[in-house]
Amino acid sequence: GFIVNISSRSERCLAILKSPDLISELKLISPEESQQHWRLSEIREMVPNIDIQTSELFIPQHVNLDKLNGISFSKGCFPGQEVVARLHYLGKAKQAMKHLELDSETPISPGQTLKHASYQKPLKIVDAVLTHGQTYECLAVGQFD
């Protein structure tokens, strides 16, 4: 097996192992824990995870895909390309994605619209992970000052 470093900004890596025994030898976390840790590391690195619940809620610029070089403006054709290109060349997105830590008594989940006392306008949740107590780390799209 081998380990590949995924990001220069964090300790994220991909481990490809031939034997389950190597997991305990390397002191790796369980698959269930690793999924939660992976989501949290992506949230902290501002990498949006778009799934079935959020697939049609955001344009690429709202989830910072332009800043992550996740959009090509020089080639290809895709649904919504005209809107995305027009915003890129002629305007500025009114909404952006931010990393937030929010306390909530009710669960926070992807796709949810959330009114929070700290923000005047509602937030749309891209992804969220409960980190401790009632605190969630999340990526949210909104109109931030």
C-alpha positions as a printed NumPy array, in Angstrom:
array([[  0.   ,   0.   ,   0.   ],
       [  0.922,   3.668,  -0.093],
       [ -0.107,   7.051,   1.277],
       [ -0.643,  10.124,  -0.9  ],
       [ -0.652,  13.647,   0.557],
       [ -3.799,  15.387,  -0.72 ],
       [ -3.344,  18.973,   0.45 ],
       [ -0.383,  21.152,   1.237],
       [ -2.536,  23.167,   3.668],
       [ -3.5  ,  20.297,   5.947],
       [ -2.605,  16.812,   7.059],
       [ -5.132,  15.195,   4.713],
       [ -3.928,  12.119,   2.902],
       [ -5.271,   9.13 ,   1.033],
       [ -4.108,   5.731,   2.289],
       [ -4.354,   2.786,  -0.105],
       [ -3.713,  -0.349,   1.896],
       [ -3.516,  -4.006,   0.89 ],
       [ -4.204,  -5.385,   4.338],
       [ -6.757,  -4.409,   6.995],
       [ -4.03 ,  -5.138,   9.578],
       [ -2.146,  -2.05 ,   8.371],
       [ -4.972,   0.173,   9.629],
       [ -4.206,  -0.708,  13.245],
       [ -0.441,  -0.609,  12.64 ],
       [ -0.643,   2.899,  11.209],
       [ -3.066,   3.922,  13.989],
       [ -5.586,   5.099,  11.42 ],
       [ -9.114,   5.892,  12.481],
       [-12.077,   3.712,  11.575],
       [-13.914,   4.227,   8.261],
       [-16.884,   5.761,  10.126],
       [-14.655,   8.249,  11.931],
       [-12.63 ,   8.963,   8.804],
       [-15.71 ,  10.078,   6.854],
       [-16.557,  12.619,   9.574],
       [-12.937,  13.816,   9.755],
       [-12.762,  14.094,   5.964],
       [-15.925,  16.221,   5.816],
       [-14.63 ,  18.445,   8.596],
       [-11.257,  18.914,   6.86 ],
       [-13.033,  19.852,   3.62 ],
       [-15.201,  22.357,   5.497],
       [-12.102,  23.884,   7.098],
       [-10.365,  24.105,   3.706],
       [-13.467,  25.709,   2.127],
       [-14.035,  22.84 ,  -0.317],
       [-17.777,  22.486,  -0.924],
       [-19.333,  19.03 ,  -0.945],
       [-22.302,  19.186,  -3.297],
       [-24.611,  16.177,  -3.086],
       [-28.215,  15.308,  -3.94 ],
       [-29.62 ,  17.67 ,  -1.265],
       [-27.629,  20.666,  -2.521],
       [-27.104,  19.896,  -6.23 ],
       [-29.32 ,  22.666,  -7.612],
       [-29.099,  25.271,  -4.87 ],
       [-25.931,  27.178,  -5.756],
       [-24.165,  28.624,  -8.745],
       [-20.435,  27.796,  -8.829],
       [-19.299,  31.275,  -7.741],
       [-21.487,  31.116,  -4.616],
       [-19.54 ,  28.087,  -3.38 ],
       [-16.152,  29.581,  -4.373],
       [-15.484,  27.114,  -7.209],
       [-14.038,  29.996,  -9.226],
       [-11.449,  30.595,  -6.479],
       [-10.627,  26.862,  -6.355],
       [-10.058,  26.765, -10.148],
       [-13.123,  24.522, -10.399],
       [-14.591,  26.372, -13.402],
       [-13.125,  26.749, -16.866],
       [-14.214,  29.928, -18.628],
       [-12.274,  29.097, -21.786],
       [-13.741,  25.759, -22.852],
       [-16.641,  23.416, -22.593],
       [-20.365,  23.713, -22.324],
       [-22.498,  22.88 , -19.312],
       [-26.002,  23.643, -18.062],
       [-26.126,  27.186, -16.739],
       [-22.903,  28.204, -18.492],
       [-24.353,  31.518, -19.709],
       [-25.298,  32.632, -16.188],
       [-21.966,  31.544, -14.736],
       [-19.941,  33.226, -17.51 ],
       [-22.034,  36.424, -17.385],
       [-21.435,  36.73 , -13.646],
       [-17.716,  36.1  , -14.146],
       [-17.233,  38.666, -16.907],
       [-19.82 ,  41.323, -16.075],
       [-20.612,  41.285, -12.407],
       [-19.854,  40.261,  -8.894],
       [-21.635,  37.56 ,  -6.934],
       [-23.891,  39.001,  -4.238],
       [-23.509,  35.862,  -2.195],
       [-20.411,  34.006,  -1.06 ],
       [-19.51 ,  30.936,   0.95 ],
       [-17.913,  31.229,   4.377],
       [-16.675,  28.851,   7.03 ],
       [-18.721,  29.374,  10.197],
       [-19.018,  27.908,  13.665],
       [-22.643,  28.04 ,  14.755],
       [-24.331,  26.965,  17.968],
       [-27.709,  25.372,  17.405],
       [-30.075,  23.354,  19.567],
       [-31.515,  21.742,  16.42 ],
       [-29.42 ,  19.809,  13.907],
       [-27.887,  21.748,  11.003],
       [-27.79 ,  19.874,   7.704],
       [-26.83 ,  20.473,   4.052],
       [-29.46 ,  22.286,   1.993],
       [-31.099,  23.845,   5.037],
       [-31.996,  27.546,   5.067],
       [-31.043,  28.954,   8.431],
       [-31.801,  32.256,  10.129],
       [-29.139,  33.028,  12.69 ],
       [-29.038,  35.97 ,  15.099],
       [-25.497,  36.891,  13.981],
       [-26.534,  37.401,  10.339],
       [-29.253,  39.693,   8.964],
       [-30.164,  37.536,   5.967],
       [-30.79 ,  33.775,   5.91 ],
       [-27.907,  31.405,   5.245],
       [-28.041,  28.362,   2.99 ],
       [-26.009,  25.48 ,   4.429],
       [-23.628,  23.733,   2.008],
       [-22.255,  21.24 ,   4.548],
       [-22.149,  20.941,   8.338],
       [-20.503,  18.716,  10.944],
       [-21.315,  18.62 ,  14.649],
       [-17.96 ,  19.156,  16.361],
       [-18.891,  19.273,  20.059],
       [-21.906,  20.002,  22.246],
       [-24.247,  22.085,  20.1  ],
       [-21.502,  23.595,  17.929],
       [-21.43 ,  22.931,  14.203],
       [-18.662,  23.813,  11.783],
       [-20.219,  24.524,   8.451],
       [-19.922,  26.078,   5.044],
       [-22.772,  28.477,   4.399],
       [-23.725,  30.721,   1.492],
       [-25.111,  34.144,   2.296],
       [-24.77 ,  37.874,   1.882],
       [-21.904,  38.717,   4.203],
       [-20.642,  42.234,   4.873]])
